[in-house]
Structures are given as C-alpha cells and as structure tokens.
Amino acid sequence: MRPKDPCKANACMIQKCLNENNYQESACTEVIELMRLCCVKWGTKSFVCNGIKTEKPEGTKAEESEPEPENKTKST
C-alpha cells in the first residue's frame, strides 16, 4: 500500500474552491498558495505535486509592497 500523500488534502481544497467559484482561479489564490507551499516542502514525496510550479508567482504581495526606487535629481 502506498503511503498517504502529504499534499492530497491541499489538492482537494483547490478542487472544492474552484468548483464553488465557477473555476475562477483568482478566487482561490489562498488555497493555491497553500498547495504551492506544500509542494515546496514535500514535492518529491507527493504524487499530486507532479507538474506543480513551486516558484513564487510574479505580482505577489511581497513583490508589490517593495518600494519604488526614488529618482533624485538636482534642481538648479
């Protein structure tokens, strides 16, 4: 018998969320992020993580909150 998949519950939460939200991925970003984090931790031991991208997607809150570089010019 195969051992229990450590990320299967996350995969089920994604399916449930997508089903309840007419498959609008934007409504399920929190559960998708939980799945990504699970796959970062258990990727090689989790069958459901096969093919999941574990890189942090662009435009995340952490990236959006970075301050813009200031453009300092001398006025004469």
C-alpha positions in Angstrom: 0.0 0.0 0.0 1.2 3.5 -0.9 1.8 5.9 2.0 -0.6 8.8 2.4 0.2 11.8 0.1 1.1 14.8 2.3 -0.4 17.3 -0.2 -3.6 15.5 -1.2 -5.7 17.5 1.2 -4.5 20.7 -0.4 -5.3 19.4 -3.9 -8.9 18.6 -2.7 -9.2 22.1 -1.2 -8.3 23.6 -4.6 -10.8 21.4 -6.4 -13.5 22.4 -3.9 -12.7 26.1 -4.1 -12.6 26.1 -7.9 -15.9 24.2 -8.1 -17.6 26.6 -5.7 -16.3 29.7 -7.6 -17.1 28.7 -11.2 -13.4 27.8 -11.8 -12.2 31.4 -11.2 -8.6 30.9 -10.2 -8.4 34.4 -8.7 -11.0 33.4 -6.1 -8.8 30.5 -4.9 -5.3 32.2 -4.6 -5.0 31.4 -0.9 -5.6 27.6 -1.3 -3.4 27.6 -4.4 -0.6 29.2 -2.4 -1.0 26.6 0.4 -0.7 23.9 -2.3 2.5 25.6 -3.6 4.0 25.7 -0.1 3.1 22.1 0.5 4.8 21.1 -2.8 7.9 23.2 -1.9 8.2 21.1 1.3 7.0 17.7 0.0 7.4 17.9 -3.8 9.4 14.7 -4.3 7.3 12.7 -1.9 3.9 13.9 -3.2 2.3 12.4 -6.2 -0.2 15.4 -6.5 2.7 17.9 -6.8 3.9 16.3 -10.1 4.0 19.3 -12.5 3.2 22.0 -9.9 5.4 25.1 -10.3 6.9 25.9 -6.9 8.4 29.3 -7.8 6.6 32.2 -6.3 4.4 33.8 -9.0 5.1 37.3 -10.1 2.9 40.1 -8.7 2.7 38.6 -5.2 2.0 40.8 -2.2 5.7 40.7 -1.2 6.8 42.0 -4.6 4.0 44.5 -4.8 5.0 46.0 -1.5 8.6 46.7 -2.4 9.2 50.5 -2.5 9.9 52.1 -5.9 13.4 53.5 -6.3 13.5 57.2 -5.8 14.6 59.3 -8.8 16.6 62.1 -7.2 17.5 64.9 -9.5 19.1 68.1 -8.5 17.1 71.2 -9.4 19.0 74.2 -10.4 
